[in-house]
Amino acid sequence: MRIIVALAFLGILGSLGSALVFMMKDKSKTNRTVNALTARIGLSVVLFLFVLFAHWMGWIDSTGIR
């Protein structure tokens, strides 16, 4: 489970980094920045839903904070 979440997080960071590179290189001439940021949002939503599903299935447990 940790590996899946870590890979998804790295994908989110990679998409954010590529959006930064595209923003600096393209100077608003293409939609590559928008596409990279859209992919980042999609990955974030999928990761959130996957964590909720994993909790519902009992694959991960909430520990609670005291």
PDBQT receptor file of N, H, CA, C and O in Angstrom, charges set to zero:
ATOM      1  N   MET A   1       0.824  -1.184   0.000  1.00  0.00    +0.000 N 
ATOM      2  CA  MET A   1       0.000   0.000   0.000  1.00  0.00    +0.000 C 
ATOM      3  C   MET A   1       0.874   1.255   0.000  1.00  0.00    +0.000 C 
ATOM      4  O   MET A   1       0.593   2.217  -0.714  1.00  0.00    +0.000 OA
ATOM      5  N   ARG A   2       1.922   1.234   0.797  1.00  0.00    +0.000 N 
ATOM      6  H   ARG A   2       2.150   0.452   1.378  1.00  0.00    +0.000 HD
ATOM      7  CA  ARG A   2       2.809   2.405   0.863  1.00  0.00    +0.000 C 
ATOM      8  C   ARG A   2       3.479   2.664  -0.479  1.00  0.00    +0.000 C 
ATOM      9  O   ARG A   2       3.686   3.814  -0.866  1.00  0.00    +0.000 OA
ATOM     10  N   ILE A   3       3.813   1.597  -1.179  1.00  0.00    +0.000 N 
ATOM     11  H   ILE A   3       3.645   0.663  -0.864  1.00  0.00    +0.000 HD
ATOM     12  CA  ILE A   3       4.477   1.757  -2.468  1.00  0.00    +0.000 C 
ATOM     13  C   ILE A   3       3.537   2.411  -3.480  1.00  0.00    +0.000 C 
ATOM     14  O   ILE A   3       3.951   3.290  -4.236  1.00  0.00    +0.000 OA
ATOM     15  N   ILE A   4       2.282   1.988  -3.493  1.00  0.00    +0.000 N 
ATOM     16  H   ILE A   4       1.946   1.275  -2.879  1.00  0.00    +0.000 HD
ATOM     17  CA  ILE A   4       1.307   2.557  -4.423  1.00  0.00    +0.000 C 
ATOM     18  C   ILE A   4       1.097   4.041  -4.147  1.00  0.00    +0.000 C 
ATOM     19  O   ILE A   4       1.077   4.851  -5.074  1.00  0.00    +0.000 OA
ATOM     20  N   VAL A   5       0.941   4.396  -2.881  1.00  0.00    +0.000 N 
ATOM     21  H   VAL A   5       0.957   3.738  -2.128  1.00  0.00    +0.000 HD
ATOM     22  CA  VAL A   5       0.743   5.798  -2.516  1.00  0.00    +0.000 C 
ATOM     23  C   VAL A   5       1.987   6.617  -2.839  1.00  0.00    +0.000 C 
ATOM     24  O   VAL A   5       1.880   7.741  -3.332  1.00  0.00    +0.000 OA
ATOM     25  N   ALA A   6       3.165   6.063  -2.566  1.00  0.00    +0.000 N 
ATOM     26  H   ALA A   6       3.253   5.150  -2.165  1.00  0.00    +0.000 HD
ATOM     27  CA  ALA A   6       4.412   6.779  -2.862  1.00  0.00    +0.000 C 
ATOM     28  C   ALA A   6       4.581   6.998  -4.365  1.00  0.00    +0.000 C 
ATOM     29  O   ALA A   6       5.000   8.075  -4.788  1.00  0.00    +0.000 OA
ATOM     30  N   LEU A   7       4.262   5.990  -5.170  1.00  0.00    +0.000 N 
ATOM     31  H   LEU A   7       3.922   5.114  -4.826  1.00  0.00    +0.000 HD
ATOM     32  CA  LEU A   7       4.358   6.146  -6.620  1.00  0.00    +0.000 C 
ATOM     33  C   LEU A   7       3.370   7.187  -7.142  1.00  0.00    +0.000 C 
ATOM     34  O   LEU A   7       3.705   7.979  -8.024  1.00  0.00    +0.000 OA
ATOM     35  N   ALA A   8       2.171   7.185  -6.604  1.00  0.00    +0.000 N 
ATOM     36  H   ALA A   8       1.899   6.542  -5.888  1.00  0.00    +0.000 HD
ATOM     37  CA  ALA A   8       1.185   8.182  -7.019  1.00  0.00    +0.000 C 
ATOM     38  C   ALA A   8       1.646   9.582  -6.622  1.00  0.00    +0.000 C 
ATOM     39  O   ALA A   8       1.481  10.533  -7.386  1.00  0.00    +0.000 OA
ATOM     40  N   PHE A   9       2.219   9.708  -5.434  1.00  0.00    +0.000 N 
ATOM     41  H   PHE A   9       2.353   8.936  -4.813  1.00  0.00    +0.000 HD
ATOM     42  CA  PHE A   9       2.719  11.005  -4.989  1.00  0.00    +0.000 C 
ATOM     43  C   PHE A   9       3.867  11.481  -5.873  1.00  0.00    +0.000 C 
ATOM     44  O   PHE A   9       3.943  12.663  -6.207  1.00  0.00    +0.000 OA
ATOM     45  N   LEU A  10       4.754  10.575  -6.252  1.00  0.00    +0.000 N 
ATOM     46  H   LEU A  10       4.692   9.615  -5.981  1.00  0.00    +0.000 HD
ATOM     47  CA  LEU A  10       5.838  10.943  -7.159  1.00  0.00    +0.000 C 
ATOM     48  C   LEU A  10       5.303  11.350  -8.532  1.00  0.00    +0.000 C 
ATOM     49  O   LEU A  10       5.841  12.260  -9.164  1.00  0.00    +0.000 OA
ATOM     50  N   GLY A  11       4.251  10.681  -8.992  1.00  0.00    +0.000 N 
ATOM     51  H   GLY A  11       3.814   9.942  -8.478  1.00  0.00    +0.000 HD
ATOM     52  CA  GLY A  11       3.617  11.069 -10.247  1.00  0.00    +0.000 C 
ATOM     53  C   GLY A  11       3.015  12.461 -10.171  1.00  0.00    +0.000 C 
ATOM     54  O   GLY A  11       3.094  13.228 -11.131  1.00  0.00    +0.000 OA
ATOM     55  N   ILE A  12       2.418  12.789  -9.044  1.00  0.00    +0.000 N 
ATOM     56  H   ILE A  12       2.353  12.166  -8.264  1.00  0.00    +0.000 HD
ATOM     57  CA  ILE A  12       1.845  14.117  -8.846  1.00  0.00    +0.000 C 
ATOM     58  C   ILE A  12       2.950  15.168  -8.862  1.00  0.00    +0.000 C 
ATOM     59  O   ILE A  12       2.815  16.205  -9.511  1.00  0.00    +0.000 OA
ATOM     60  N   LEU A  13       4.040  14.902  -8.151  1.00  0.00    +0.000 N 
ATOM     61  H   LEU A  13       4.150  14.060  -7.624  1.00  0.00    +0.000 HD
ATOM     62  CA  LEU A  13       5.160  15.852  -8.138  1.00  0.00    +0.000 C 
ATOM     63  C   LEU A  13       5.807  15.977  -9.512  1.00  0.00    +0.000 C 
ATOM     64  O   LEU A  13       6.206  17.071  -9.910  1.00  0.00    +0.000 OA
ATOM     65  N   GLY A  14       5.914  14.872 -10.239  1.00  0.00    +0.000 N 
ATOM     66  H   GLY A  14       5.589  13.983  -9.916  1.00  0.00    +0.000 HD
ATOM     67  CA  GLY A  14       6.472  14.911 -11.587  1.00  0.00    +0.000 C 
ATOM     68  C   GLY A  14       5.619  15.741 -12.529  1.00  0.00    +0.000 C 
ATOM     69  O   GLY A  14       6.141  16.493 -13.351  1.00  0.00    +0.000 OA
ATOM     70  N   SER A  15       4.319  15.603 -12.409  1.00  0.00    +0.000 N 
ATOM     71  H   SER A  15       3.895  14.991 -11.740  1.00  0.00    +0.000 HD
ATOM     72  CA  SER A  15       3.416  16.386 -13.239  1.00  0.00    +0.000 C 
ATOM     73  C   SER A  15       3.514  17.873 -12.905  1.00  0.00    +0.000 C 
ATOM     74  O   SER A  15       3.461  18.721 -13.795  1.00  0.00    +0.000 OA
ATOM     75  N   LEU A  16       3.656  18.176 -11.636  1.00  0.00    +0.000 N 
ATOM     76  H   LEU A  16       3.699  17.486 -10.913  1.00  0.00    +0.000 HD
ATOM     77  CA  LEU A  16       3.814  19.565 -11.229  1.00  0.00    +0.000 C 
ATOM     78  C   LEU A  16       5.127  20.139 -11.754  1.00  0.00    +0.000 C 
ATOM     79  O   LEU A  16       5.171  21.284 -12.204  1.00  0.00    +0.000 OA
ATOM     80  N   GLY A  17       6.191  19.349 -11.697  1.00  0.00    +0.000 N 
ATOM     81  H   GLY A  17       6.156  18.419 -11.331  1.00  0.00    +0.000 HD
ATOM     82  CA  GLY A  17       7.481  19.794 -12.219  1.00  0.00    +0.000 C 
ATOM     83  C   GLY A  17       7.452  19.993 -13.721  1.00  0.00    +0.000 C 
ATOM     84  O   GLY A  17       8.017  20.960 -14.231  1.00  0.00    +0.000 OA
ATOM     85  N   SER A  18       6.799  19.085 -14.436  1.00  0.00    +0.000 N 
ATOM     86  H   SER A  18       6.341  18.299 -14.022  1.00  0.00    +0.000 HD
ATOM     87  CA  SER A  18       6.720  19.240 -15.887  1.00  0.00    +0.000 C 
ATOM     88  C   SER A  18       5.889  20.467 -16.260  1.00  0.00    +0.000 C 
ATOM     89  O   SER A  18       6.178  21.128 -17.257  1.00  0.00    +0.000 OA
ATOM     90  N   ALA A  19       4.858  20.776 -15.466  1.00  0.00    +0.000 N 
ATOM     91  H   ALA A  19       4.624  20.239 -14.656  1.00  0.00    +0.000 HD
ATOM     92  CA  ALA A  19       4.074  21.989 -15.724  1.00  0.00    +0.000 C 
ATOM     93  C   ALA A  19       4.945  23.228 -15.559  1.00  0.00    +0.000 C 
ATOM     94  O   ALA A  19       4.813  24.186 -16.320  1.00  0.00    +0.000 OA
ATOM     95  N   LEU A  20       5.829  23.214 -14.574  1.00  0.00    +0.000 N 
ATOM     96  H   LEU A  20       5.936  22.436 -13.956  1.00  0.00    +0.000 HD
ATOM     97  CA  LEU A  20       6.732  24.340 -14.382  1.00  0.00    +0.000 C 
ATOM     98  C   LEU A  20       7.682  24.492 -15.562  1.00  0.00    +0.000 C 
ATOM     99  O   LEU A  20       7.908  25.602 -16.044  1.00  0.00    +0.000 OA
ATOM    100  N   VAL A  21       8.237  23.378 -16.024  1.00  0.00    +0.000 N 
ATOM    101  H   VAL A  21       8.053  22.476 -15.632  1.00  0.00    +0.000 HD
ATOM    102  CA  VAL A  21       9.152  23.425 -17.168  1.00  0.00    +0.000 C 
ATOM    103  C   VAL A  21       8.426  23.916 -18.413  1.00  0.00    +0.000 C 
ATOM    104  O   VAL A  21       8.954  24.752 -19.147  1.00  0.00    +0.000 OA
ATOM    105  N   PHE A  22       7.222  23.406 -18.659  1.00  0.00    +0.000 N 
ATOM    106  H   PHE A  22       6.794  22.727 -18.063  1.00  0.00    +0.000 HD
ATOM    107  CA  PHE A  22       6.455  23.832 -19.828  1.00  0.00    +0.000 C 
ATOM    108  C   PHE A  22       6.101  25.312 -19.739  1.00  0.00    +0.000 C 
ATOM    109  O   PHE A  22       6.099  26.012 -20.751  1.00  0.00    +0.000 OA
ATOM    110  N   MET A  23       5.802  25.791 -18.537  1.00  0.00    +0.000 N 
ATOM    111  H   MET A  23       5.804  25.222 -17.714  1.00  0.00    +0.000 HD
ATOM    112  CA  MET A  23       5.449  27.191 -18.373  1.00  0.00    +0.000 C 
ATOM    113  C   MET A  23       6.649  28.094 -18.696  1.00  0.00    +0.000 C 
ATOM    114  O   MET A  23       6.485  29.162 -19.286  1.00  0.00    +0.000 OA
ATOM    115  N   MET A  24       7.845  27.662 -18.308  1.00  0.00    +0.000 N 
ATOM    116  H   MET A  24       7.978  26.795 -17.828  1.00  0.00    +0.000 HD
ATOM    117  CA  MET A  24       9.037  28.464 -18.572  1.00  0.00    +0.000 C 
ATOM    118  C   MET A  24       9.463  28.396 -20.045  1.00  0.00    +0.000 C 
ATOM    119  O   MET A  24       9.933  29.393 -20.593  1.00  0.00    +0.000 OA
ATOM    120  N   LYS A  25       9.306  27.245 -20.685  1.00  0.00    +0.000 N 
ATOM    121  H   LYS A  25       8.924  26.435 -20.240  1.00  0.00    +0.000 HD
ATOM    122  CA  LYS A  25       9.757  27.075 -22.064  1.00  0.00    +0.000 C 
ATOM    123  C   LYS A  25       8.782  27.614 -23.094  1.00  0.00    +0.000 C 
ATOM    124  O   LYS A  25       9.192  28.288 -24.039  1.00  0.00    +0.000 OA
ATOM    125  N   ASP A  26       7.495  27.326 -22.927  1.00  0.00    +0.000 N 
ATOM    126  H   ASP A  26       7.162  26.779 -22.159  1.00  0.00    +0.000 HD
ATOM    127  CA  ASP A  26       6.513  27.615 -23.974  1.00  0.00    +0.000 C 
ATOM    128  C   ASP A  26       6.058  29.059 -24.024  1.00  0.00    +0.000 C 
ATOM    129  O   ASP A  26       5.635  29.528 -25.080  1.00  0.00    +0.000 OA
ATOM    130  N   LYS A  27       6.131  29.770 -22.926  1.00  0.00    +0.000 N 
ATOM    131  H   LYS A  27       6.475  29.389 -22.068  1.00  0.00    +0.000 HD
ATOM    132  CA  LYS A  27       5.684  31.177 -22.868  1.00  0.00    +0.000 C 
ATOM    133  C   LYS A  27       4.244  31.339 -23.348  1.00  0.00    +0.000 C 
ATOM    134  O   LYS A  27       3.938  32.248 -24.119  1.00  0.00    +0.000 OA
ATOM    135  N   SER A  28       3.371  30.457 -22.889  1.00  0.00    +0.000 N 
ATOM    136  H   SER A  28       3.620  29.718 -22.263  1.00  0.00    +0.000 HD
ATOM    137  CA  SER A  28       1.926  30.503 -23.168  1.00  0.00    +0.000 C 
ATOM    138  C   SER A  28       1.567  30.288 -24.638  1.00  0.00    +0.000 C 
ATOM    139  O   SER A  28       0.536  30.776 -25.099  1.00  0.00    +0.000 OA
ATOM    140  N   LYS A  29       2.397  29.571 -25.367  1.00  0.00    +0.000 N 
ATOM    141  H   LYS A  29       3.235  29.174 -24.992  1.00  0.00    +0.000 HD
ATOM    142  CA  LYS A  29       2.093  29.319 -26.771  1.00  0.00    +0.000 C 
ATOM    143  C   LYS A  29       1.360  27.993 -26.985  1.00  0.00    +0.000 C 
ATOM    144  O   LYS A  29       0.679  27.818 -27.995  1.00  0.00    +0.000 OA
ATOM    145  N   THR A  30       1.495  27.061 -26.041  1.00  0.00    +0.000 N 
ATOM    146  H   THR A  30       2.048  27.203 -25.220  1.00  0.00    +0.000 HD
ATOM    147  CA  THR A  30       0.822  25.770 -26.168  1.00  0.00    +0.000 C 
ATOM    148  C   THR A  30       0.025  25.487 -24.901  1.00  0.00    +0.000 C 
ATOM    149  O   THR A  30       0.091  26.236 -23.927  1.00  0.00    +0.000 OA
ATOM    150  N   ASN A  31      -0.727  24.394 -24.933  1.00  0.00    +0.000 N 
ATOM    151  H   ASN A  31      -0.780  23.785 -25.724  1.00  0.00    +0.000 HD
ATOM    152  CA  ASN A  31      -1.545  23.994 -23.785  1.00  0.00    +0.000 C 
ATOM    153  C   ASN A  31      -0.866  22.927 -22.930  1.00  0.00    +0.000 C 
ATOM    154  O   ASN A  31      -1.531  22.287 -22.115  1.00  0.00    +0.000 OA
ATOM    155  N   ARG A  32       0.433  22.721 -23.094  1.00  0.00    +0.000 N 
ATOM    156  H   ARG A  32       0.972  23.240 -23.756  1.00  0.00    +0.000 HD
ATOM    157  CA  ARG A  32       1.101  21.663 -22.342  1.00  0.00    +0.000 C 
ATOM    158  C   ARG A  32       1.078  21.921 -20.840  1.00  0.00    +0.000 C 
ATOM    159  O   ARG A  32       0.979  20.972 -20.062  1.00  0.00    +0.000 OA
ATOM    160  N   THR A  33       1.168  23.173 -20.416  1.00  0.00    +0.000 N 
ATOM    161  H   THR A  33       1.248  23.943 -21.049  1.00  0.00    +0.000 HD
ATOM    162  CA  THR A  33       1.108  23.495 -18.991  1.00  0.00    +0.000 C 
ATOM    163  C   THR A  33      -0.259  23.139 -18.428  1.00  0.00    +0.000 C 
ATOM    164  O   THR A  33      -0.361  22.533 -17.361  1.00  0.00    +0.000 OA
ATOM    165  N   VAL A  34      -1.294  23.512 -19.138  1.00  0.00    +0.000 N 
ATOM    166  H   VAL A  34      -1.212  24.004 -20.004  1.00  0.00    +0.000 HD
ATOM    167  CA  VAL A  34      -2.661  23.210 -18.693  1.00  0.00    +0.000 C 
ATOM    168  C   VAL A  34      -2.881  21.707 -18.638  1.00  0.00    +0.000 C 
ATOM    169  O   VAL A  34      -3.503  21.211 -17.698  1.00  0.00    +0.000 OA
ATOM    170  N   ASN A  35      -2.385  20.978 -19.620  1.00  0.00    +0.000 N 
ATOM    171  H   ASN A  35      -1.880  21.381 -20.383  1.00  0.00    +0.000 HD
ATOM    172  CA  ASN A  35      -2.540  19.522 -19.625  1.00  0.00    +0.000 C 
ATOM    173  C   ASN A  35      -1.796  18.884 -18.452  1.00  0.00    +0.000 C 
ATOM    174  O   ASN A  35      -2.308  17.953 -17.831  1.00  0.00    +0.000 OA
ATOM    175  N   ALA A  36      -0.595  19.375 -18.143  1.00  0.00    +0.000 N 
ATOM    176  H   ALA A  36      -0.179  20.131 -18.648  1.00  0.00    +0.000 HD
ATOM    177  CA  ALA A  36       0.167  18.815 -17.018  1.00  0.00    +0.000 C 
ATOM    178  C   ALA A  36      -0.534  19.093 -15.692  1.00  0.00    +0.000 C 
ATOM    179  O   ALA A  36      -0.581  18.224 -14.822  1.00  0.00    +0.000 OA
ATOM    180  N   LEU A  37      -1.079  20.296 -15.534  1.00  0.00    +0.000 N 
ATOM    181  H   LEU A  37      -1.041  21.002 -16.241  1.00  0.00    +0.000 HD
ATOM    182  CA  LEU A  37      -1.793  20.618 -14.297  1.00  0.00    +0.000 C 
ATOM    183  C   LEU A  37      -3.103  19.847 -14.192  1.00  0.00    +0.000 C 
ATOM    184  O   LEU A  37      -3.515  19.473 -13.093  1.00  0.00    +0.000 OA
ATOM    185  N   THR A  38      -3.759  19.606 -15.319  1.00  0.00    +0.000 N 
ATOM    186  H   THR A  38      -3.425  19.910 -16.212  1.00  0.00    +0.000 HD
ATOM    187  CA  THR A  38      -4.973  18.789 -15.319  1.00  0.00    +0.000 C 
ATOM    188  C   THR A  38      -4.649  17.354 -14.918  1.00  0.00    +0.000 C 
ATOM    189  O   THR A  38      -5.407  16.727 -14.178  1.00  0.00    +0.000 OA
ATOM    190  N   ALA A  39      -3.535  16.840 -15.401  1.00  0.00    +0.000 N 
ATOM    191  H   ALA A  39      -2.919  17.349 -16.002  1.00  0.00    +0.000 HD
ATOM    192  CA  ALA A  39      -3.109  15.487 -15.011  1.00  0.00    +0.000 C 
ATOM    193  C   ALA A  39      -2.797  15.433 -13.525  1.00  0.00    +0.000 C 
ATOM    194  O   ALA A  39      -3.094  14.435 -12.868  1.00  0.00    +0.000 OA
ATOM    195  N   ARG A  40      -2.203  16.490 -12.983  1.00  0.00    +0.000 N 
ATOM    196  H   ARG A  40      -1.962  17.301 -13.516  1.00  0.00    +0.000 HD
ATOM    197  CA  ARG A  40      -1.887  16.525 -11.555  1.00  0.00    +0.000 C 
ATOM    198  C   ARG A  40      -3.161  16.497 -10.729  1.00  0.00    +0.000 C 
ATOM    199  O   ARG A  40      -3.237  15.786  -9.727  1.00  0.00    +0.000 OA
ATOM    200  N   ILE A  41      -4.150  17.255 -11.136  1.00  0.00    +0.000 N 
ATOM    201  H   ILE A  41      -4.088  17.833 -11.950  1.00  0.00    +0.000 HD
ATOM    202  CA  ILE A  41      -5.418  17.263 -10.408  1.00  0.00    +0.000 C 
ATOM    203  C   ILE A  41      -6.090  15.898 -10.493  1.00  0.00    +0.000 C 
ATOM    204  O   ILE A  41      -6.626  15.396  -9.506  1.00  0.00    +0.000 OA
ATOM    205  N   GLY A  42      -6.056  15.306 -11.682  1.00  0.00    +0.000 N 
ATOM    206  H   GLY A  42      -5.620  15.714 -12.484  1.00  0.00    +0.000 HD
ATOM    207  CA  GLY A  42      -6.649  13.974 -11.843  1.00  0.00    +0.000 C 
ATOM    208  C   GLY A  42      -5.960  12.933 -10.980  1.00  0.00    +0.000 C 
ATOM    209  O   GLY A  42      -6.625  12.109 -10.352  1.00  0.00    +0.000 OA
ATOM    210  N   LEU A  43      -4.634  12.960 -10.942  1.00  0.00    +0.000 N 
ATOM    211  H   LEU A  43      -4.094  13.630 -11.452  1.00  0.00    +0.000 HD
ATOM    212  CA  LEU A  43      -3.884  12.015 -10.104  1.00  0.00    +0.000 C 
ATOM    213  C   LEU A  43      -4.187  12.231  -8.624  1.00  0.00    +0.000 C 
ATOM    214  O   LEU A  43      -4.293  11.268  -7.865  1.00  0.00    +0.000 OA
ATOM    215  N   SER A  44      -4.324  13.475  -8.218  1.00  0.00    +0.000 N 
ATOM    216  H   SER A  44      -4.237  14.258  -8.835  1.00  0.00    +0.000 HD
ATOM    217  CA  SER A  44      -4.629  13.769  -6.817  1.00  0.00    +0.000 C 
ATOM    218  C   SER A  44      -6.007  13.244  -6.432  1.00  0.00    +0.000 C 
ATOM    219  O   SER A  44      -6.178  12.675  -5.354  1.00  0.00    +0.000 OA
ATOM    220  N   VAL A  45      -6.978  13.430  -7.299  1.00  0.00    +0.000 N 
ATOM    221  H   VAL A  45      -6.839  13.893  -8.175  1.00  0.00    +0.000 HD
ATOM    222  CA  VAL A  45      -8.333  12.941  -7.018  1.00  0.00    +0.000 C 
ATOM    223  C   VAL A  45      -8.352  11.415  -6.975  1.00  0.00    +0.000 C 
ATOM    224  O   VAL A  45      -8.983  10.824  -6.099  1.00  0.00    +0.000 OA
ATOM    225  N   VAL A  46      -7.662  10.780  -7.919  1.00  0.00    +0.000 N 
ATOM    226  H   VAL A  46      -7.150  11.260  -8.631  1.00  0.00    +0.000 HD
ATOM    227  CA  VAL A  46      -7.615   9.317  -7.948  1.00  0.00    +0.000 C 
ATOM    228  C   VAL A  46      -6.926   8.779  -6.697  1.00  0.00    +0.000 C 
ATOM    229  O   VAL A  46      -7.379   7.790  -6.120  1.00  0.00    +0.000 OA
ATOM    230  N   LEU A  47      -5.837   9.417  -6.273  1.00  0.00    +0.000 N 
ATOM    231  H   LEU A  47      -5.469  10.220  -6.742  1.00  0.00    +0.000 HD
ATOM    232  CA  LEU A  47      -5.148   8.984  -5.058  1.00  0.00    +0.000 C 
ATOM    233  C   LEU A  47      -6.052   9.123  -3.846  1.00  0.00    +0.000 C 
ATOM    234  O   LEU A  47      -6.102   8.219  -3.011  1.00  0.00    +0.000 OA
ATOM    235  N   PHE A  48      -6.764  10.230  -3.731  1.00  0.00    +0.000 N 
ATOM    236  H   PHE A  48      -6.723  10.964  -4.408  1.00  0.00    +0.000 HD
ATOM    237  CA  PHE A  48      -7.679  10.436  -2.611  1.00  0.00    +0.000 C 
ATOM    238  C   PHE A  48      -8.777   9.382  -2.592  1.00  0.00    +0.000 C 
ATOM    239  O   PHE A  48      -9.079   8.811  -1.544  1.00  0.00    +0.000 OA
ATOM    240  N   LEU A  49      -9.373   9.124  -3.751  1.00  0.00    +0.000 N 
ATOM    241  H   LEU A  49      -9.128   9.588  -4.602  1.00  0.00    +0.000 HD
ATOM    242  CA  LEU A  49     -10.430   8.113  -3.820  1.00  0.00    +0.000 C 
ATOM    243  C   LEU A  49      -9.891   6.719  -3.526  1.00  0.00    +0.000 C 
ATOM    244  O   LEU A  49     -10.578   5.904  -2.911  1.00  0.00    +0.000 OA
ATOM    245  N   PHE A  50      -8.653   6.438  -3.965  1.00  0.00    +0.000 N 
ATOM    246  H   PHE A  50      -8.094   7.100  -4.464  1.00  0.00    +0.000 HD
ATOM    247  CA  PHE A  50      -8.054   5.138  -3.683  1.00  0.00    +0.000 C 
ATOM    248  C   PHE A  50      -7.815   4.955  -2.180  1.00  0.00    +0.000 C 
ATOM    249  O   PHE A  50      -8.032   3.866  -1.650  1.00  0.00    +0.000 OA
ATOM    250  N   VAL A  51      -7.378   5.995  -1.503  1.00  0.00    +0.000 N 
ATOM    251  H   VAL A  51      -7.202   6.880  -1.933  1.00  0.00    +0.000 HD
ATOM    252  CA  VAL A  51      -7.167   5.904  -0.051  1.00  0.00    +0.000 C 
ATOM    253  C   VAL A  51      -8.498   5.692   0.660  1.00  0.00    +0.000 C 
ATOM    254  O   VAL A  51      -8.578   4.893   1.594  1.00  0.00    +0.000 OA
ATOM    255  N   LEU A  52      -9.536   6.390   0.235  1.00  0.00    +0.000 N 
ATOM    256  H   LEU A  52      -9.471   7.038  -0.524  1.00  0.00    +0.000 HD
ATOM    257  CA  LEU A  52     -10.859   6.164   0.830  1.00  0.00    +0.000 C 
ATOM    258  C   LEU A  52     -11.344   4.734   0.589  1.00  0.00    +0.000 C 
ATOM    259  O   LEU A  52     -11.884   4.097   1.493  1.00  0.00    +0.000 OA
ATOM    260  N   PHE A  53     -11.150   4.233  -0.629  1.00  0.00    +0.000 N 
ATOM    261  H   PHE A  53     -10.711   4.750  -1.364  1.00  0.00    +0.000 HD
ATOM    262  CA  PHE A  53     -11.565   2.864  -0.952  1.00  0.00    +0.000 C 
ATOM    263  C   PHE A  53     -10.764   1.843  -0.144  1.00  0.00    +0.000 C 
ATOM    264  O   PHE A  53     -11.322   0.862   0.349  1.00  0.00    +0.000 OA
ATOM    265  N   ALA A  54      -9.468   2.072  -0.012  1.00  0.00    +0.000 N 
ATOM    266  H   ALA A  54      -9.015   2.869  -0.413  1.00  0.00    +0.000 HD
ATOM    267  CA  ALA A  54      -8.624   1.151   0.758  1.00  0.00    +0.000 C 
ATOM    268  C   ALA A  54      -9.035   1.133   2.225  1.00  0.00    +0.000 C 
ATOM    269  O   ALA A  54      -8.995   0.083   2.867  1.00  0.00    +0.000 OA
ATOM    270  N   HIS A  55      -9.421   2.262   2.750  1.00  0.00    +0.000 N 
ATOM    271  H   HIS A  55      -9.453   3.115   2.228  1.00  0.00    +0.000 HD
ATOM    272  CA  HIS A  55      -9.891   2.300   4.139  1.00  0.00    +0.000 C 
ATOM    273  C   HIS A  55     -11.215   1.561   4.277  1.00  0.00    +0.000 C 
ATOM    274  O   HIS A  55     -11.430   0.829   5.242  1.00  0.00    +0.000 OA
ATOM    275  N   TRP A  56     -12.095   1.759   3.308  1.00  0.00    +0.000 N 
ATOM    276  H   TRP A  56     -11.920   2.354   2.524  1.00  0.00    +0.000 HD
ATOM    277  CA  TRP A  56     -13.392   1.080   3.336  1.00  0.00    +0.000 C 
ATOM    278  C   TRP A  56     -13.229  -0.438   3.234  1.00  0.00    +0.000 C 
ATOM    279  O   TRP A  56     -13.962  -1.188   3.879  1.00  0.00    +0.000 OA
ATOM    280  N   MET A  57     -12.262  -0.891   2.420  1.00  0.00    +0.000 N 
ATOM    281  H   MET A  57     -11.667  -0.282   1.896  1.00  0.00    +0.000 HD
ATOM    282  CA  MET A  57     -12.023  -2.322   2.261  1.00  0.00    +0.000 C 
ATOM    283  C   MET A  57     -11.266  -2.926   3.443  1.00  0.00    +0.000 C 
ATOM    284  O   MET A  57     -11.200  -4.147   3.579  1.00  0.00    +0.000 OA
ATOM    285  N   GLY A  58     -10.698  -2.080   4.293  1.00  0.00    +0.000 N 
ATOM    286  H   GLY A  58     -10.751  -1.087   4.183  1.00  0.00    +0.000 HD
ATOM    287  CA  GLY A  58      -9.955  -2.573   5.445  1.00  0.00    +0.000 C 
ATOM    288  C   GLY A  58      -8.489  -2.831   5.164  1.00  0.00    +0.000 C 
ATOM    289  O   GLY A  58      -7.804  -3.444   5.982  1.00  0.00    +0.000 OA
ATOM    290  N   TRP A  59      -7.996  -2.375   4.025  1.00  0.00    +0.000 N 
ATOM    291  H   TRP A  59      -8.552  -1.877   3.361  1.00  0.00    +0.000 HD
ATOM    292  CA  TRP A  59      -6.589  -2.562   3.679  1.00  0.00    +0.000 C 
ATOM    293  C   TRP A  59      -5.694  -1.658   4.510  1.00  0.00    +0.000 C 
ATOM    294  O   TRP A  59      -4.547  -2.003   4.795  1.00  0.00    +0.000 OA
ATOM    295  N   ILE A  60      -6.219  -0.496   4.900  1.00  0.00    +0.000 N 
ATOM    296  H   ILE A  60      -7.151  -0.216   4.669  1.00  0.00    +0.000 HD
ATOM    297  CA  ILE A  60      -5.490   0.412   5.770  1.00  0.00    +0.000 C 
ATOM    298  C   ILE A  60      -6.393   0.758   6.939  1.00  0.00    +0.000 C 
ATOM    299  O   ILE A  60      -7.617   0.745   6.812  1.00  0.00    +0.000 OA
ATOM    300  N   ASP A  61      -5.797   1.064   8.059  1.00  0.00    +0.000 N 
ATOM    301  H   ASP A  61      -4.803   1.076   8.162  1.00  0.00    +0.000 HD
ATOM    302  CA  ASP A  61      -6.561   1.410   9.270  1.00  0.00    +0.000 C 
ATOM    303  C   ASP A  61      -6.227   2.823   9.677  1.00  0.00    +0.000 C 
ATOM    304  O   ASP A  61      -5.093   3.280   9.534  1.00  0.00    +0.000 OA
ATOM    305  N   SER A  62      -7.239   3.513  10.191  1.00  0.00    +0.000 N 
ATOM    306  H   SER A  62      -8.160   3.142  10.308  1.00  0.00    +0.000 HD
ATOM    307  CA  SER A  62      -6.981   4.830  10.752  1.00  0.00    +0.000 C 
ATOM    308  C   SER A  62      -6.489   4.635  12.177  1.00  0.00    +0.000 C 
ATOM    309  O   SER A  62      -6.996   3.786  12.910  1.00  0.00    +0.000 OA
ATOM    310  N   THR A  63      -5.507   5.422  12.558  1.00  0.00    +0.000 N 
ATOM    311  H   THR A  63      -5.095   6.112  11.963  1.00  0.00    +0.000 HD
ATOM    312  CA  THR A  63      -4.926   5.267  13.898  1.00  0.00    +0.000 C 
ATOM    313  C   THR A  63      -5.549   6.225  14.893  1.00  0.00    +0.000 C 
ATOM    314  O   THR A  63      -5.595   5.920  16.084  1.00  0.00    +0.000 OA
ATOM    315  N   GLY A  64      -6.022   7.354  14.450  1.00  0.00    +0.000 N 
ATOM    316  H   GLY A  64      -5.985   7.601  13.482  1.00  0.00    +0.000 HD
ATOM    317  CA  GLY A  64      -6.568   8.345  15.352  1.00  0.00    +0.000 C 
ATOM    318  C   GLY A  64      -5.448   9.106  16.045  1.00  0.00    +0.000 C 
ATOM    319  O   GLY A  64      -4.353   8.578  16.238  1.00  0.00    +0.000 OA
ATOM    320  N   ILE A  65      -5.723  10.321  16.408  1.00  0.00    +0.000 N 
ATOM    321  H   ILE A  65      -6.613  10.750  16.251  1.00  0.00    +0.000 HD
ATOM    322  CA  ILE A  65      -4.738  11.149  17.098  1.00  0.00    +0.000 C 
ATOM    323  C   ILE A  65      -5.270  11.434  18.490  1.00  0.00    +0.000 C 
ATOM    324  O   ILE A  65      -6.410  11.863  18.665  1.00  0.00    +0.000 OA
ATOM    325  N   ARG A  66      -4.421  11.188  19.474  1.00  0.00    +0.000 N 
ATOM    326  H   ARG A  66      -3.494  10.840  19.332  1.00  0.00    +0.000 HD
ATOM    327  CA  ARG A  66      -4.847  11.411  20.867  1.00  0.00    +0.000 C 
ATOM    328  C   ARG A  66      -4.313  12.706  21.384  1.00  0.00    +0.000 C 
ATOM    329  O   ARG A  66      -4.566  13.063  22.535  1.00  0.00    +0.000 OA
TER     330      ARG A  66
